[in-house]
Amino acid sequence: MTQRVAILISGGGSNMVSLVNAMTSDHPARPVLVLSNDPEAGGLAKARALNVPTFAVDHRPFGKDRAAFEAALQDALMLAKPDIICLAGFMRILTPDFTRHWAGRMLNIHPSLLPKYKGLHTHQRAIDAGDKIHGCSVHEVTAELDGGPILGQARIAIQSDDTPETLAAKLLPLEHQLYPAVLHRYVTGDRRMVTLGA
């Protein structure tokens, strides 16, 4: 049975595009919604060009009322009836109530080799720490920020002249490979680790 996937974004949506492009042919899932917290997010136009329904719930009018914002997100998701949610550059921290509702059905991609460098500025933090290897992780979402079981990682070498910008640029193509590969396994119930890169 084909699984229904909703993808949450906040920006340009490059990982969303890679996920949507992978969910064709004999892939066991299909995209049913791209949802953003920013009505101006560039990824919404990209999703529409790929014939995926879109919706935006602007977080700004909700102020600090995260529960009300998430209730609006849930309303939009309920209409789409997804089986799985993929966070792809969704830059809002979700409450435990929201993550509990989707427990075991929500994935996220994070630009570090978790459990290292949860949160923001991961490329700079890896450089500052003198790391030789950096990467990205796909994990199940839990109430813990960037926590949850790790399902896939891609690794790149850090060169002496790398900057946060060059690391991000080198890592992005691997993100675009890793997330679809993990999703494909995940929707079939396969939780074995996917590893790519150095």
Backbone as ProteinMPNN parsed JSONL, in Angstrom:
{"seq_chain_A": "MTQRVAILISGGGSNMVSLVNAMTSDHPARPVLVLSNDPEAGGLAKARALNVPTFAVDHRPFGKDRAAFEAALQDALMLAKPDIICLAGFMRILTPDFTRHWAGRMLNIHPSLLPKYKGLHTHQRAIDAGDKIHGCSVHEVTAELDGGPILGQARIAIQSDDTPETLAAKLLPLEHQLYPAVLHRYVTGDRRMVTLGA", "coords_chain_A": {"N_chain_A": [[0.834, -1.189, 0.0], [0.573, 2.174, -0.896], [2.317, 4.772, 0.731], [1.455, 7.914, 2.183], [2.941, 11.067, 2.041], [3.75, 14.002, 3.756], [5.521, 17.028, 3.471], [7.396, 19.292, 5.294], [8.499, 22.602, 5.136], [10.653, 25.537, 5.305], [12.05, 27.236, 3.708], [13.914, 27.389, 0.711], [13.591, 24.755, -0.141], [15.17, 22.618, -1.234], [15.817, 20.007, -0.374], [13.243, 19.02, -0.163], [12.49, 18.975, -2.872], [14.214, 16.965, -3.811], [13.183, 14.774, -2.424], [10.537, 14.655, -3.434], [11.046, 14.204, -6.166], [12.098, 11.671, -5.998], [9.966, 10.093, -5.27], [8.486, 8.469, -7.264], [7.4, 6.307, -9.958], [8.054, 3.013, -9.023], [8.338, 3.602, -6.368], [7.502, 3.32, -2.894], [5.983, 5.376, -1.782], [4.139, 8.513, -1.924], [4.11, 12.056, -2.498], [1.876, 14.174, -0.791], [1.421, 16.672, 0.2], [2.998, 19.832, 0.523], [4.016, 21.798, 3.063], [4.358, 24.931, 4.608], [5.752, 27.214, 7.04], [6.084, 29.732, 6.228], [4.635, 31.888, 4.064], [5.96, 32.962, 1.906], [7.973, 31.263, 1.254], [10.385, 29.912, -0.894], [10.286, 27.273, -1.693], [7.626, 26.553, -1.96], [6.647, 27.379, -4.465], [8.252, 25.76, -6.044], [7.266, 23.245, -5.327], [4.635, 23.425, -6.291], [5.215, 23.56, -9.012], [5.989, 20.993, -9.372], [3.64, 19.712, -9.216], [2.588, 19.169, -6.676], [0.351, 19.496, -3.996], [0.125, 22.501, -2.045], [0.448, 24.383, 1.028], [0.338, 27.067, 3.373], [1.037, 28.005, 6.688], [1.359, 30.748, 8.287], [3.617, 31.487, 10.755], [3.999, 33.819, 12.155], [1.735, 35.522, 12.938], [0.892, 34.119, 15.176], [2.599, 34.645, 17.224], [4.054, 33.962, 20.316], [2.535, 31.778, 20.797], [2.756, 28.721, 20.487], [1.232, 26.422, 20.595], [-1.217, 27.106, 19.395], [-0.342, 27.716, 16.81], [0.622, 25.187, 16.042], [-1.757, 23.768, 16.149], [-3.058, 24.812, 13.944], [-1.307, 23.891, 11.964], [-1.766, 21.139, 12.27], [-4.447, 20.984, 11.469], [-4.222, 21.515, 8.716], [-2.64, 19.35, 7.979], [-4.309, 17.194, 8.617], [-6.257, 17.341, 6.665], [-4.829, 16.513, 4.456], [-4.146, 13.961, 5.132], [-1.631, 12.481, 5.754], [0.633, 9.667, 5.998], [3.221, 9.755, 6.812], [5.488, 12.245, 7.934], [7.886, 14.439, 6.629], [10.363, 16.482, 7.737], [11.954, 19.088, 6.21], [14.183, 21.191, 6.278], [12.59, 22.696, 7.96], [12.071, 25.29, 10.029], [11.065, 25.595, 12.645], [10.746, 24.941, 16.074], [9.227, 22.105, 17.316], [6.571, 21.249, 19.551], [6.417, 18.931, 22.374], [3.827, 17.785, 22.394], [3.019, 17.884, 19.71], [5.036, 16.351, 18.449], [4.627, 13.942, 19.751], [2.149, 13.155, 18.771], [2.791, 12.426, 16.169], [4.603, 10.412, 16.518], [7.008, 8.033, 15.56], [6.374, 8.387, 12.949], [7.547, 10.522, 11.751], [10.184, 12.22, 10.181], [13.429, 13.831, 10.101], [15.957, 15.896, 8.617], [19.249, 16.752, 9.426], [22.009, 18.981, 9.562], [24.51, 17.762, 10.632], [26.712, 15.301, 12.093], [24.949, 13.655, 13.979], [25.108, 12.31, 17.307], [26.433, 14.782, 17.53], [26.522, 18.343, 17.629], [23.787, 19.433, 17.827], [21.014, 21.555, 16.978], [21.709, 24.906, 15.82], [24.059, 26.437, 13.402], [25.88, 24.449, 12.636], [27.945, 23.82, 10.809], [29.977, 25.737, 11.26], [30.528, 25.122, 13.909], [31.604, 22.556, 13.704], [33.956, 23.116, 12.304], [35.225, 24.843, 14.141], [35.699, 23.06, 16.191], [37.738, 21.581, 15.203], [37.239, 19.308, 13.731], [37.723, 16.556, 11.489], [35.987, 15.234, 9.901], [32.728, 15.743, 8.717], [29.151, 16.049, 8.361], [25.786, 14.911, 7.613], [22.618, 13.985, 9.049], [19.81, 11.783, 9.058], [16.979, 11.397, 10.988], [14.563, 9.903, 13.224], [11.939, 11.89, 14.524], [11.678, 13.096, 17.791], [10.578, 14.294, 21.028], [12.88, 15.443, 21.945], [15.16, 17.897, 20.919], [16.555, 17.53, 17.759], [16.981, 14.909, 18.391], [16.21, 11.413, 18.793], [16.036, 8.211, 17.082], [18.753, 7.518, 14.902], [18.747, 7.208, 11.447], [20.15, 7.395, 9.132], [23.286, 8.497, 7.75], [25.486, 10.801, 6.141], [28.792, 11.459, 5.112], [31.424, 13.902, 4.9], [34.741, 15.024, 4.125], [36.524, 17.464, 5.997], [38.298, 20.157, 4.832], [41.342, 22.097, 5.221], [40.935, 24.694, 4.368], [38.241, 25.057, 4.389], [35.078, 26.698, 4.795], [32.075, 27.624, 6.631], [30.26, 28.021, 4.553], [31.368, 26.675, 2.313], [31.39, 24.085, 3.269], [28.637, 23.624, 3.614], [27.822, 23.745, 0.95], [29.197, 21.562, -0.152], [28.035, 19.504, 1.244], [25.335, 19.474, 0.603], [24.595, 18.054, -1.879], [24.904, 15.405, -0.957], [23.006, 15.327, 1.085], [20.755, 15.4, -0.527], [20.845, 12.898, -1.645], [20.813, 11.188, 0.572], [18.43, 11.609, 2.148], [16.147, 10.817, 0.5], [16.886, 8.105, 0.207], [16.781, 7.094, 2.837], [14.065, 7.582, 3.409], [12.807, 5.868, 1.563], [13.494, 3.322, 2.577], [12.323, 3.577, 5.085], [9.54, 3.765, 4.734], [8.95, 1.217, 4.048], [9.245, -0.112, 6.352], [11.819, -0.711, 7.075], [14.435, -0.202, 9.18], [17.152, -0.11, 9.109], [20.432, 1.319, 9.135], [21.401, 3.867, 6.842], [24.291, 4.682, 5.08], [26.478, 7.066, 3.645], [29.132, 8.468, 1.648], [32.356, 9.807, 2.785]], "CA_chain_A": [[0.0, 0.0, 0.0], [1.366, 3.389, -1.022], [2.303, 5.67, 1.878], [1.247, 9.32, 1.876], [3.997, 11.829, 2.7], [3.705, 15.46, 3.812], [6.861, 17.585, 3.651], [7.345, 20.61, 5.914], [9.659, 23.407, 4.748], [10.637, 26.951, 5.673], [12.831, 28.037, 2.767], [13.969, 27.079, -0.717], [13.021, 23.438, -0.376], [15.934, 21.73, -2.115], [15.628, 18.622, 0.067], [11.873, 18.654, -0.539], [12.504, 18.628, -4.299], [14.851, 15.648, -3.978], [12.232, 13.771, -1.939], [9.424, 14.543, -4.39], [11.533, 13.583, -7.4], [12.349, 10.251, -5.747], [8.709, 9.368, -5.035], [7.849, 8.193, -8.542], [7.538, 4.94, -10.451], [7.71, 1.958, -8.07], [8.59, 4.044, -4.988], [6.338, 2.954, -2.083], [5.331, 6.544, -1.185], [3.823, 9.629, -2.807], [3.92, 13.312, -1.776], [0.482, 14.647, -0.836], [1.353, 18.06, 0.647], [4.164, 20.576, 0.996], [3.458, 22.751, 4.031], [5.389, 25.842, 5.091], [5.409, 28.235, 8.031], [6.349, 31.022, 5.587], [3.917, 31.938, 2.79], [6.87, 33.386, 0.839], [9.037, 30.266, 1.075], [10.61, 29.595, -2.298], [9.966, 25.879, -1.973], [6.207, 26.374, -2.299], [6.528, 27.473, -5.924], [8.875, 24.558, -6.604], [6.336, 22.133, -5.133], [3.524, 23.582, -7.25], [5.739, 23.205, -10.339], [6.056, 19.526, -9.386], [2.243, 19.258, -9.077], [2.298, 18.744, -5.305], [-0.453, 20.502, -3.297], [0.866, 23.284, -1.053], [-0.312, 25.188, 1.985], [1.197, 27.802, 4.301], [0.51, 28.499, 7.962], [2.319, 31.759, 8.713], [3.783, 31.388, 12.209], [4.172, 35.123, 12.789], [0.566, 36.029, 13.673], [0.667, 33.365, 16.412], [3.5, 35.114, 18.268], [4.67, 32.905, 21.131], [1.536, 30.728, 21.041], [3.132, 27.593, 19.63], [0.139, 25.451, 20.561], [-2.188, 27.548, 18.394], [0.302, 27.524, 15.508], [0.647, 23.762, 15.722], [-3.132, 23.341, 15.876], [-3.314, 25.163, 12.537], [-0.551, 22.909, 11.174], [-2.48, 19.856, 12.337], [-5.651, 21.087, 10.635], [-3.81, 21.36, 7.32], [-2.173, 17.977, 7.789], [-5.439, 16.269, 8.677], [-6.928, 17.359, 5.358], [-3.998, 15.766, 3.5], [-4.092, 12.582, 5.62], [-0.344, 11.807, 5.514], [1.095, 8.58, 6.862], [4.563, 10.116, 7.258], [5.89, 13.638, 7.75], [9.315, 14.698, 6.479], [10.815, 17.85, 7.955], [13.034, 19.336, 5.252], [14.488, 22.6, 6.455], [11.486, 23.344, 8.684], [12.851, 25.975, 11.048], [10.311, 25.849, 13.872], [10.855, 23.87, 17.062], [7.901, 21.532, 17.55], [6.334, 20.909, 20.952], [6.254, 17.499, 22.63], [2.484, 17.333, 22.023], [2.999, 17.658, 18.265], [5.895, 15.212, 18.099], [4.009, 12.721, 20.28], [1.062, 12.767, 17.858], [3.37, 11.829, 14.965], [5.703, 9.524, 16.925], [7.217, 6.892, 14.673], [5.917, 8.702, 11.587], [8.108, 11.81, 11.354], [11.622, 12.232, 9.957], [14.069, 15.132, 9.939], [17.362, 15.882, 8.201], [19.988, 17.731, 10.22], [23.358, 19.098, 8.985], [25.664, 17.353, 11.434], [26.75, 13.871, 12.408], [24.35, 13.506, 15.302], [24.58, 13.31, 18.245], [27.192, 16.027, 17.572], [26.063, 19.618, 17.085], [22.354, 19.665, 17.701], [20.714, 22.982, 16.888], [22.109, 25.743, 14.69], [25.468, 26.772, 13.131], [26.6, 23.178, 12.754], [29.179, 23.794, 10.003], [30.975, 26.519, 11.985], [30.892, 24.407, 15.133], [32.495, 21.452, 13.322], [35.26, 23.724, 11.989], [35.805, 25.356, 15.388], [36.129, 21.915, 17.007], [38.863, 20.914, 14.56], [36.824, 18.017, 13.189], [38.21, 16.19, 10.155], [34.839, 14.693, 9.177], [31.455, 16.407, 9.008], [28.12, 15.373, 7.57], [24.375, 15.147, 7.908], [21.918, 12.826, 9.605], [18.351, 11.694, 9.025], [16.572, 10.732, 12.226], [13.173, 10.005, 13.655], [11.727, 13.051, 15.382], [11.114, 12.908, 19.126], [10.447, 15.562, 21.747], [14.22, 16.004, 22.139], [15.633, 18.608, 19.732], [17.526, 16.781, 16.967], [17.182, 13.603, 19.008], [15.515, 10.345, 18.096], [16.9, 7.218, 16.434], [19.411, 7.937, 13.661], [18.441, 6.232, 10.399], [21.093, 7.517, 8.026], [24.263, 9.577, 7.823], [26.417, 10.995, 5.029], [30.004, 12.088, 5.639], [32.367, 14.572, 4.007], [35.98, 15.448, 4.776], [36.719, 18.901, 6.176], [39.623, 20.607, 4.402], [41.869, 23.192, 6.048], [40.433, 25.989, 3.901], [36.783, 25.065, 4.348], [34.274, 27.658, 5.552], [30.708, 27.105, 6.753], [29.578, 28.067, 3.252], [31.853, 25.604, 1.435], [30.916, 22.811, 3.829], [27.219, 23.499, 3.284], [27.702, 23.467, -0.485], [29.664, 20.189, -0.399], [27.161, 18.54, 1.913], [23.971, 19.467, 0.065], [24.315, 16.923, -2.782], [24.754, 14.175, -0.184], [21.684, 15.407, 1.707], [19.764, 15.078, -1.553], [20.876, 11.446, -1.842], [20.55, 10.467, 1.81], [17.049, 11.686, 2.645], [15.282, 9.891, -0.251], [17.255, 6.708, 0.47], [16.232, 6.733, 4.143], [12.603, 7.54, 3.307], [12.417, 4.655, 0.842], [13.561, 2.211, 3.535], [11.447, 3.821, 6.23], [8.134, 3.487, 4.416], [8.784, -0.236, 3.954], [9.458, -0.672, 7.675], [13.231, -1.053, 7.226], [15.091, 0.83, 9.99], [18.603, -0.24, 9.047], [21.148, 2.569, 8.869], [21.931, 4.18, 5.512], [25.514, 5.494, 5.199], [27.025, 7.551, 2.376], [30.253, 9.412, 1.718], [33.708, 9.495, 3.268]], "C_chain_A": [[0.878, 1.251, 0.0], [1.193, 4.289, 0.199], [2.194, 7.122, 1.42], [2.224, 10.155, 2.711], [3.71, 13.325, 2.609], [5.107, 15.966, 4.14], [6.726, 19.009, 4.17], [8.638, 21.362, 5.624], [9.53, 24.815, 5.315], [11.299, 27.838, 4.631], [12.733, 27.553, 1.337], [13.532, 25.683, -1.092], [13.828, 22.503, -1.247], [15.828, 20.272, -1.68], [14.22, 18.131, -0.238], [11.823, 18.216, -2.0], [13.12, 17.253, -4.507], [13.929, 14.536, -3.492], [11.097, 13.556, -2.948], [9.873, 13.834, -5.656], [11.807, 12.093, -7.233], [11.055, 9.44, -5.656], [7.912, 9.212, -6.327], [7.976, 6.712, -8.841], [7.142, 3.924, -9.375], [8.031, 2.331, -6.627], [7.339, 3.794, -4.147], [5.63, 4.138, -1.414], [5.066, 7.596, -2.256], [3.656, 10.9, -1.981], [2.477, 13.79, -1.92], [0.351, 16.103, -0.405], [2.757, 18.57, 0.932], [3.623, 21.745, 1.802], [4.588, 23.623, 4.568], [4.848, 26.77, 6.168], [5.639, 29.641, 7.483], [5.656, 31.053, 4.23], [4.81, 32.325, 1.61], [7.998, 32.381, 0.587], [9.161, 29.856, -0.393], [10.237, 28.176, -2.67], [8.517, 25.65, -2.342], [5.998, 26.436, -3.811], [7.138, 26.246, -6.599], [7.944, 23.355, -6.467], [5.175, 22.213, -6.111], [3.969, 23.21, -8.663], [5.855, 21.692, -10.499], [4.682, 18.884, -9.176], [1.938, 18.637, -7.717], [1.464, 19.837, -4.635], [0.37, 21.209, -2.217], [-0.086, 24.017, -0.127], [0.692, 25.892, 2.883], [0.41, 28.183, 5.54], [1.559, 29.46, 8.504], [2.411, 31.752, 10.238], [3.746, 32.749, 12.897], [2.926, 35.654, 13.5], [0.314, 35.316, 15.004], [1.574, 33.821, 17.551], [4.157, 33.956, 18.994], [3.718, 31.743, 21.402], [1.795, 29.546, 20.106], [2.012, 26.567, 19.526], [-0.885, 25.826, 19.499], [-1.625, 27.386, 16.98], [0.278, 26.056, 15.105], [-0.756, 23.205, 15.495], [-3.499, 23.653, 14.428], [-2.546, 24.239, 11.594], [-1.295, 21.578, 11.117], [-3.724, 19.876, 11.466], [-5.305, 20.872, 9.164], [-3.352, 19.939, 7.036], [-3.325, 16.986, 7.773], [-6.192, 16.215, 7.347], [-6.164, 16.521, 4.336], [-3.862, 14.295, 3.864], [-2.748, 11.887, 5.335], [-0.129, 10.642, 6.471], [2.416, 8.952, 7.529], [4.778, 11.606, 7.002], [7.408, 13.685, 7.619], [9.572, 16.179, 6.719], [12.034, 18.071, 7.072], [13.375, 20.828, 5.289], [13.34, 23.366, 7.095], [12.074, 23.948, 9.953], [12.03, 26.416, 12.267], [10.499, 24.661, 14.803], [9.447, 23.402, 17.417], [7.767, 21.092, 19.007], [6.229, 19.393, 21.129], [4.871, 16.979, 22.257], [2.413, 17.014, 20.534], [3.826, 16.429, 17.909], [5.313, 13.894, 18.612], [2.919, 12.216, 19.338], [1.612, 12.016, 16.637], [4.517, 10.873, 15.289], [5.789, 8.298, 16.02], [6.799, 7.134, 13.241], [6.498, 10.021, 11.081], [9.625, 11.744, 11.299], [12.127, 13.661, 9.835], [15.477, 14.919, 9.402], [18.066, 17.041, 8.89], [21.435, 17.777, 9.738], [24.491, 18.906, 9.987], [25.615, 15.848, 11.599], [26.247, 13.706, 13.839], [24.92, 12.26, 15.991], [25.408, 14.58, 18.376], [26.349, 17.19, 17.045], [24.567, 19.672, 16.786], [22.116, 21.173, 17.611], [21.353, 23.635, 15.675], [23.63, 25.835, 14.536], [26.364, 25.543, 13.172], [27.92, 23.173, 11.981], [30.293, 24.565, 10.72], [31.446, 25.776, 13.225], [31.831, 23.236, 14.827], [33.887, 21.976, 12.997], [35.96, 24.161, 13.275], [36.339, 24.224, 16.268], [37.333, 21.19, 16.412], [38.519, 19.556, 13.984], [37.413, 17.79, 11.799], [37.074, 15.695, 9.261], [33.578, 15.415, 9.644], [30.393, 15.66, 8.205], [26.718, 15.78, 7.958], [23.746, 13.839, 8.373], [20.435, 12.927, 9.307], [17.945, 10.87, 10.24], [15.066, 10.81, 12.415], [13.05, 11.184, 14.612], [11.085, 12.621, 16.693], [11.012, 14.28, 19.783], [11.804, 16.225, 21.982], [14.698, 16.65, 20.847], [16.754, 17.826, 19.051], [17.932, 15.475, 17.643], [16.462, 12.542, 18.185], [16.472, 9.423, 17.381], [17.451, 7.722, 15.107], [19.251, 6.832, 12.625], [19.394, 6.308, 9.217], [22.054, 8.659, 8.259], [25.104, 9.59, 6.551], [27.586, 11.816, 5.54], [30.812, 12.753, 4.526], [33.611, 14.927, 4.816], [36.006, 16.963, 4.886], [38.16, 19.243, 5.793], [40.044, 21.833, 5.205], [41.327, 24.552, 5.636], [38.912, 26.052, 3.839], [36.208, 26.165, 5.241], [32.9, 27.031, 5.769], [29.987, 27.045, 5.417], [30.046, 26.948, 2.329], [31.412, 24.243, 1.955], [29.448, 22.59, 3.467], [27.035, 23.12, 1.82], [28.14, 22.048, -0.819], [28.694, 19.153, 0.15], [25.811, 18.4, 1.22], [23.702, 18.327, -0.922], [24.148, 15.595, -2.054], [23.441, 14.16, 0.588], [20.618, 14.955, 0.724], [19.752, 13.596, -1.914], [20.375, 10.704, -0.596], [19.072, 10.454, 2.183], [16.11, 10.786, 1.833], [15.599, 8.418, 0.022], [16.69, 6.236, 1.805], [14.71, 6.621, 4.067], [12.135, 6.257, 2.629], [12.432, 3.454, 1.778], [12.492, 2.35, 4.613], [10.004, 3.428, 5.925], [7.882, 1.997, 4.237], [9.013, -0.921, 5.296], [10.891, -1.062, 7.965], [13.931, 0.076, 7.982], [16.605, 0.676, 10.008], [19.242, 1.076, 8.621], [21.593, 2.666, 7.41], [23.165, 5.043, 5.71], [26.043, 5.824, 3.82], [28.28, 8.37, 2.657], [31.491, 8.858, 2.376], [33.688, 8.594, 4.497]], "O_chain_A": [[1.808, 1.369, 0.798], [0.074, 4.539, 0.647], [2.766, 7.509, 0.401], [2.325, 9.979, 3.925], [3.459, 13.852, 1.525], [5.795, 15.398, 4.988], [6.034, 19.834, 3.573], [9.732, 20.839, 5.834], [8.456, 25.233, 5.747], [11.134, 29.057, 4.659], [11.643, 27.331, 0.808], [13.141, 25.441, -2.234], [13.25, 21.667, -1.942], [15.755, 19.384, -2.53], [14.025, 16.954, -0.538], [11.193, 17.211, -2.332], [12.607, 16.457, -5.294], [13.896, 13.461, -4.09], [10.746, 12.421, -3.271], [9.169, 12.964, -6.168], [11.757, 11.336, -8.203], [11.051, 8.241, -5.933], [6.813, 9.749, -6.466], [8.581, 5.958, -8.079], [6.021, 3.966, -8.869], [8.001, 1.469, -5.749], [6.227, 4.027, -4.62], [4.764, 3.929, -0.564], [5.665, 7.586, -3.331], [3.118, 10.844, -0.876], [1.924, 13.81, -3.019], [-0.696, 16.716, -0.611], [3.593, 17.864, 1.496], [2.87, 22.575, 1.291], [5.648, 23.118, 4.939], [3.656, 27.074, 6.209], [5.418, 30.628, 8.185], [6.051, 30.314, 3.328], [4.473, 32.057, 0.456], [8.887, 32.645, -0.223], [8.176, 29.503, -1.042], [9.909, 27.896, -3.823], [8.2, 24.646, -2.98], [5.253, 25.631, -4.37], [6.613, 25.752, -7.597], [7.844, 22.539, -7.383], [4.772, 21.206, -6.692], [3.203, 22.618, -9.425], [5.825, 21.171, -11.614], [4.573, 17.673, -8.984], [1.14, 17.706, -7.611], [1.839, 21.007, -4.702], [1.206, 20.591, -1.559], [-1.254, 24.241, -0.446], [1.78, 25.37, 3.127], [-0.734, 28.627, 5.455], [2.54, 29.032, 9.112], [1.419, 31.981, 10.93], [3.489, 32.825, 14.098], [3.058, 36.202, 14.594], [-0.394, 35.841, 15.864], [1.364, 33.444, 18.704], [4.747, 33.074, 18.37], [4.053, 30.826, 22.153], [1.14, 29.395, 19.075], [1.856, 25.916, 18.493], [-1.372, 24.957, 18.776], [-2.337, 26.972, 16.065], [-0.046, 25.722, 13.966], [-0.923, 22.261, 14.722], [-4.168, 22.86, 13.764], [-3.064, 23.847, 10.548], [-1.433, 20.973, 10.055], [-4.026, 18.89, 10.794], [-5.999, 20.145, 8.452], [-3.644, 19.387, 5.975], [-3.313, 16.034, 6.992], [-6.7, 15.164, 6.956], [-6.763, 15.896, 3.461], [-3.508, 13.472, 3.019], [-2.733, 10.813, 4.734], [-0.634, 10.631, 7.594], [2.701, 8.533, 8.65], [4.319, 12.155, 6.0], [8.128, 13.055, 8.393], [9.059, 17.03, 5.993], [13.023, 17.343, 7.166], [12.922, 21.611, 4.454], [13.138, 24.545, 6.807], [12.52, 23.226, 10.845], [12.275, 27.476, 12.843], [10.422, 23.51, 14.374], [8.585, 24.206, 17.774], [8.728, 20.622, 19.617], [5.985, 18.662, 20.17], [4.751, 15.828, 21.837], [1.826, 16.009, 20.134], [3.372, 15.567, 17.157], [5.485, 12.851, 17.982], [2.776, 11.012, 19.128], [0.979, 11.087, 16.136], [5.321, 10.56, 14.411], [4.794, 7.625, 15.752], [6.851, 6.229, 12.407], [6.008, 10.58, 10.1], [10.275, 11.279, 12.236], [11.373, 14.579, 9.512], [16.115, 13.905, 9.685], [17.555, 18.16, 8.935], [22.04, 16.726, 9.521], [25.329, 19.79, 10.163], [24.613, 15.203, 11.289], [27.033, 13.628, 14.784], [25.188, 11.26, 15.326], [25.123, 15.396, 19.253], [25.557, 17.021, 16.118], [24.144, 19.92, 15.657], [22.916, 21.967, 18.106], [21.52, 23.003, 14.631], [24.387, 25.385, 15.395], [27.481, 25.598, 13.687], [28.903, 22.592, 12.439], [31.429, 24.095, 10.78], [32.632, 25.799, 13.553], [32.748, 22.957, 15.6], [34.887, 21.36, 13.366], [37.143, 23.882, 13.473], [37.312, 24.406, 17.001], [37.889, 20.289, 17.039], [39.408, 18.732, 13.77], [37.58, 18.735, 11.028], [37.174, 15.727, 8.035], [33.399, 15.662, 10.837], [30.713, 14.74, 7.453], [26.49, 16.838, 8.545], [24.264, 12.749, 8.129], [19.866, 14.019, 9.303], [18.488, 9.795, 10.492], [14.391, 11.666, 11.843], [13.949, 11.442, 15.412], [10.094, 11.891, 16.713], [11.323, 15.299, 19.166], [11.873, 17.435, 22.196], [14.65, 16.023, 19.789], [17.767, 17.501, 19.671], [19.058, 14.999, 17.496], [16.146, 12.759, 17.015], [17.606, 9.807, 17.097], [16.718, 8.28, 14.29], [19.575, 5.672, 12.881], [19.443, 5.395, 8.393], [21.706, 9.664, 8.879], [25.395, 8.548, 5.965], [27.4, 12.758, 6.31], [30.884, 12.268, 3.397], [33.545, 15.107, 6.032], [35.563, 17.666, 3.977], [39.113, 18.697, 6.351], [39.209, 22.519, 5.794], [41.262, 25.467, 6.457], [38.355, 27.004, 3.292], [36.766, 26.509, 6.282], [32.588, 26.01, 5.156], [29.197, 26.134, 5.171], [29.233, 26.335, 1.636], [31.095, 23.349, 1.17], [29.064, 21.493, 3.06], [26.199, 22.28, 1.488], [27.534, 21.395, -1.669], [28.55, 18.064, -0.406], [25.208, 17.327, 1.246], [22.661, 17.679, -0.813], [23.353, 14.752, -2.469], [22.823, 13.106, 0.735], [19.696, 14.222, 1.084], [18.756, 13.094, -2.434], [19.624, 9.734, -0.69], [18.523, 9.399, 2.501], [15.334, 10.044, 2.435], [14.696, 7.582, 0.063], [16.181, 5.119, 1.909], [14.13, 5.675, 4.6], [11.173, 5.632, 3.075], [11.495, 2.655, 1.78], [11.846, 1.376, 5.001], [9.329, 2.828, 6.761], [6.734, 1.554, 4.268], [8.982, -2.148, 5.387], [11.164, -1.681, 8.994], [14.012, 1.196, 7.477], [17.273, 1.28, 10.847], [18.667, 1.843, 7.849], [22.087, 1.703, 6.824], [23.106, 6.038, 6.432], [26.058, 4.974, 2.93], [28.465, 8.895, 3.755], [31.672, 7.649, 2.515], [34.745, 8.242, 5.021]]}, "name": "protein", "num_of_chains": 1, "seq": "MTQRVAILISGGGSNMVSLVNAMTSDHPARPVLVLSNDPEAGGLAKARALNVPTFAVDHRPFGKDRAAFEAALQDALMLAKPDIICLAGFMRILTPDFTRHWAGRMLNIHPSLLPKYKGLHTHQRAIDAGDKIHGCSVHEVTAELDGGPILGQARIAIQSDDTPETLAAKLLPLEHQLYPAVLHRYVTGDRRMVTLGA"}
